[in-house]
Amino acid sequence: MKKIKCDWFGEGEELYFNIMRLAEFEKAIGRPIQRLFIEGFFLDDLFIAYEIGLRHEGRRKPQFYINKIQELMDSKDLSIGELIAPVQKALIASGVAGKQAYYGMFPEELTDDEKDELEAEESAKN
């Protein structure tokens, strides 16, 4: 399970999603995670994702993330896109988006064997 560095809510914090967190996140947002990659994130999705993905750092309510994100946007001139990026990266790191997306996000982890396997899978589709 890959953890993604996320210092916006506390120094040294890491965001991650395992299978239980993925299931909890889907249930909380009321739609499949794959639809987030197609339709985009609602703001509520972002607050919930941080609440679930950073749970191991201490239980915080969505209101904590709402307030902190507002502070970050006010003081650091961060966009919603920049705030969504670590969540997207952590979701992709979980494997939920498939190997193509995973190695697209983490190309340094692509071995020659994995590259050959991905190419074979792609050829089989065509």
N, C-alpha and C positions, 0 to 999 in steps of 0.2 A: 504494500500500500504506500503510494507516494504522497508525501506531504508537501504542501505549497506554502512558502514563506508569506506571511501576511502581518506586517507590523502596524497596521492602521489602528488596531483596537488594543494593542498591548505589545510591547517589545518582545521579540523572539517567538511570537505566536506562529503556529502553522495550521493551515486549513486542509482538511481531508474529508473524503467520503468513502466509507466502506459500504458493503451491501446493505447493512441495516440502516445506515444513514441515507443511502439512496432511496430505499423504500419509504422511510419516514419523510424525506423531502418530497417525493412524488405524492404521497398522501396529503401532505400539508398544502401543496400548491394545486392539487386537484387535477393534474394532468401528467402525462408521461414526460420524463426528462428530455427525451429526444425532441419533443415539441419546442423546448426552450431554444434549441439550436436552430430551429426553423422560424419560429414566431418571435423570438427574442424574450427578454426578461421583463416582467412587470416589476415595479418597485417592491411590491410585497414579496416577490420571489427572492429578491436580493436580501432583504432583511431576514427572511426565513432561512436562506442558504447560509448566511453567516451564523445565525443562531445554532443551526445543526452542525455545520462544518467546523465550528470552533468550540463545540460543546466541551471537549476535553480540557479546554483552557479555563473553564469555569462556567457555570450555568448563568447565562444572561438572557434576559427577556428581549423580544424584538424591539421594544421601546429603547433599550440601550443602543442598539444598532441604528435605529432611526435617528436618535439624537446625535450619535457619534458621526454618522454619515453626513448629517446636516452640518455639523462643525467642520468636518473635513472639506466639504464642498465650499463652505464659507471662508475658511482660513487658508486652504492650500490650493484653491482653484482647481479642484479635481472634478472631472466629468463623471457622469454615471457610467460611461463606457470604461473608464479606468477603474472604477469600483467593481464593475462586473467582471473584469478580466481575471482576477485571481479565482473567482468562483468558477468561471468557465474552465480555467486551467485545472483546477482541482477535480471538476467533474470529468474532464477528459482523462486526467491522470488515474481516475478510478477504473477506467476501461469501458465505461458505459457508452461511449460514442464509437467504440470499435478500434481496431488496430491502426487503420489508416489515419484517423484523427489523432490517436495516441502518438504515433511516430512522426506525424506532422508537427505536433507540439513539442516532442522530445526527440528530435532527429539524432542526437548524439547517442541514443540508446539503441539505434537500429543496427543490428548485426548483419553480416552478409547473409547468414541463413534466414533471418527474418525478412530481409529484402527479397531474397529469392522466393520465399513463401508468399509474400504479398503480391509479387509479380505473377506467380502461378495462379493465385486466387483471382487476380484481375483478368488474366488471360482466359480463365475458365468462364468468367462472366460474359466475355465477348464471344 
